[in-house]
Amino acid sequence: MGQITSLFARKVIAAAGDAIDPVAVLASVGLDAKGPLDPKHMLDENTFYGMLELMGAQMDVTALPLTVGGQMRPDEYGALGLAWKAAPNLMGSFSRVARYWRLWTSFTMYKLTETSQGILFSEHREGDRRLGMRLSIEADLASGISLSRQVSAQPFAPLAVYFTHAAPATTAHHEEYFGCPVHFGADKDALLMSRASLNAPNLLGDEGITQFLVSHLDAELAQIDTTPPLQAQTKGEIARALSDGLPKMADVARSLGLSARSFHRRLAEQGLSFHTLTEETQREIAIGMLKEDAYALSEIAFLTGYSEQSAFNRAFKRWTGDTPAAYRKTLRP
């Protein structure tokens, strides 16, 4: 089970205001309402999601993640937040997150990728796309936008925002907050940003301070050992590649910084096979998406690497004993 900084829990409670009982909700996750903001105090992943779902039973949480994101401040993230602010530009800021994300969470992986449309800042999480996870991911990307707007010398907005889960009843709050098209039911959770906006100078960019902070962060990172195991890393890369078809082992190995031979050997040493991990990933993604009525079976087939619905149906029945349509019916009351 992963962990996340309790800073996020306190920020969510503050954003909810009078709509909930903050003392009781914080107590439900073992936090004292009068306690200090401590980004190093961690909460279990499922505990955090459960807290968000408890709040969802008491109030309309549609816009809550956006309010939370808007309230985040770089200084509250400790040395990593200061490194974000002191980076010469937003490219440097987001690069810090892509490198040091393990200092505030152990279940969300961040990645910065060059694309033909711009720079993609994406995050990846394993597990069922429950309400708590959906809210957490929205707040996460909203925080990235808020922090960017606070440190950049120029007005900032992404080109597009993507969420893999289905849209809420209204998306007006999201489009107003992000200031760009927001796509739900996508194949990724990500911000698409222009190179020009990321290369604009930060207000307080300072190379000397940045180097000092990076040295400090490297030391902090060396003290923790939360590198995802090879199995989780492999399944994460497979999940990211499936919308383009079944990934090749050599391509996944390259994305992990390994040769195909070394990758195969390390999998074998752990009793794993690339084929089995690929099917496990396809099955987990398919089951997760079947829980969301917004996804058509043809979309699920495509996003799990199948070009034909019939091939997906056969594979799913082999995995579960049911067709996708029959399995979806079992999930409904």
Secondary structure, 3 states (H helix, E strand, C coil): CCEEEHHHHHHHHHHHHHHCCHHHHHHHCCCCCCCCCCCCCEEEHHHHHHHHHHHHCCCCCCCHHHHHHHHCCHHHHHHHHHHHHHCCEHHHHHHHHHHHHHHCECCCEEEEEECCCCEEEEEECCCCCCHHHHHHHHHHHHHHHHHHHHHECCCCCCCEEECCCCCCCCCHHHHHHHCCCEECCCCCEEEEECHHHHHCEECCCCHHHHHHHHHHHHHHHHCCCCCCCHHHHHHHHHHHHHHHCCCCHHHHHHHCCCCHHHHHHHHHHCCCCHHHHHHHHHHHHHHHHHCCCCCCHHHHHHHCCCCCHHHHHHHHHHHHCCCHHHHHHHCCC
